[in-house]
Amino acid sequence: MTTLLVFGRDLRLADNPALAAAVARGKPIIPIYILDPEDAGAWAPGAASLWWLHHSLESLTLCLARAGSRLILRKGSALTVIPRLIKETGADAVFWNRRYEPWAVKRGVKLKAAIANAGVEVQSFNAGLLHEPQLVKTQAGKPYTVFTPFWKSLRASLSLEAAYPVPKKIMAPNNFPHSDKVSSWKLLPNIPWDVGFKDTWTPGEAGAQKRLADFVDADVLGYSDNRNFPGRSGTSRLSPHLHFGEIGPRQVWRAAVSQGVVATGDPMPRGVEVYLSEIAWREFAYHLLFHFNDMPDAPLRKSFDSFPWRSDAAQLRAWQKGMTGYPIVDAGMRELWHTGWMHNRVRMIVASFLIKDLLLPWQYGEAWFWDTLVDADLASNAASWQWVAGCGADAAPYFRIFNPVTQGKNYDTDGAYVRRWVPEIAKLSDERLQEPWTATPLELAEAGIQLGKTYPFPIVDHAMARDRALSALRETKGGQNQISA
């Protein structure tokens, strides 16, 4: 008798409820991971996510080996692979931790039915969210579409059980089934564009634990003051680790609250409170995706179906390459390309620029982020892009349009962020750095800049673009309060 333990977005041993339940059975365990991109359709993992997955699976393999076990890798549809493995191994139980993307929910239902019909025990658990997304409801029994009341409801109902410990030993079967090699899946790039990734990240559970420890020790108490400044070390940078389940939100929540208690005697100093609200925003995104399955593809506010989007391949490419002529935008896009990540304040700035300055569809930005972010998460990505566009739940007011110059001056006050990622204008003074086109010919010459050659002129005039966007948005906003399931 054997338990199949199916890993997915829970690539860790600590606080893993499916693993804990499998260990509690007292029978041999076969850990498996199935590369099953076809079920995700258009939202199969992008290049940056595949890079992370490769290294995270290598890390999980080592963790399991230290516990006396082995990770079995198989490629194909889980609906085919798991029944086949049951026959190969004689397994009498299959456990996994749930995923909440629409395709994964449907797959889980089908899998449970097929496994149960075969007379095999099957159970799934929650390892990736603080709360089941369908259980947080308004008093009318409907899903929340505004964050603040959702946050209050979540806090009121949240009760975190003790963390599941890391098992010292995982009982192994007499024989493990055949496994693919992760290298055979060719998840890594053929062209070495990942040098910056290697210098920035340590995928895997150990890397996640270290990043969490460093954040709570040094930055969580000052999070509310520092989180908006991309040139500072003020954010946790845990998003890719959370996405792949190398660490869970309950672990993060407990660590942040515990640090607040140790440092101040108060479990909720402002820095901790604001950080917890960001964890709750992730929960809100999954809540929305669970109830509005087409959120990654279509606006929640249906009036935006007729929005007069433009199409401009050259401007889209300039945005993607970080060559818009607006330094804070270009810095963000270059940080993304080099590291697979972008500071959250800058994500809002570059999103606003694409949507409202260039009037290009939010789905273009969502798709680019999906391919280039190591933390590309279907729920958070879609919810955040719709928020900036004004067409989603709890959307930003239609008239909120980020001025990239003002944002740069307010949040990159010493120019450290722009100078790092846009080095060709680094010698400009702080006064001119965020708007180099205002520099005098002498200032440009002294900084070694030739606008239009070494650095582009702005591809759009922000004042003109703002008026154009406001005009289009005014025509659309009449239906903004209508969200259809």
Secondary structure as UniProt FT lines:
FT   STRAND          3..7
FT   TURN            14..15
FT   HELIX           17..24
FT   TURN            25..26
FT   STRAND          29..35
FT   HELIX           37..43
FT   HELIX           47..66
FT   TURN            67..68
FT   STRAND          72..75
FT   HELIX           78..89
FT   STRAND          93..97
FT   HELIX           102..117
FT   TURN            118..119
FT   STRAND          121..125
FT   TURN            133..135
FT   TURN            139..140
FT   HELIX           147..157
FT   HELIX           182..185
FT   HELIX           195..200
FT   HELIX           205..218
FT   TURN            221..222
FT   HELIX           223..226
FT   TURN            227..228
FT   TURN            230..231
FT   HELIX           239..243
FT   TURN            244..245
FT   HELIX           249..264
FT   HELIX           270..291
FT   TURN            293..297
FT   HELIX           302..306
FT   HELIX           313..321
FT   HELIX           327..339
FT   HELIX           344..352
FT   HELIX           353..357
FT   HELIX           362..372
FT   TURN            374..375
FT   HELIX           378..389
FT   TURN            393..394
FT   TURN            398..399
FT   HELIX           404..411
FT   TURN            413..414
FT   HELIX           416..421
FT   HELIX           423..425
FT   TURN            426..427
FT   HELIX           430..433
FT   HELIX           436..438
FT   HELIX           441..446
FT   TURN            447..448
FT   TURN            452..454
FT   HELIX           462..476
FT   HELIX           477..479
FT   TURN            480..481
//
